[in-house]
Amino acid sequence: AVEPELLHTYSKVYNFDVVLLIVRLAVLTAVTLTVPVVLFPIRTSVNHLLGASKDFSWPRHIGITFALLVCVNILVIFVPTIRDIFGFI
C-alpha cells in the first residue's frame, strides 16, 4: 500500500509530524537548487544544436532558458508522479 510518492505514504501514518515537514522542505530545497545545475548543460547543448557557429547572444541565451523552464514547469504540472518520468528515462 505504498503511494507513488513515498512522503505521501508517511503522511497517512503521521498526520502532523515536524520531522516529516523538515524532510519535505529539504527535498524541496534540493530540487530547487538542482534545477540551475541541470539547466546549464541542457541549455549549452540546445545552443550548440541551434547555432554552434554563431557568437554568444543574450536574447538567444535567455530565450532557450525561458523555453526550458516552461517545458519543465509543464512537465511538473501535468505528469502525476516522478515514476512516469523515470520510466521514460
Beta strands, then each sheet from edge to edge (+ up, - down):
end
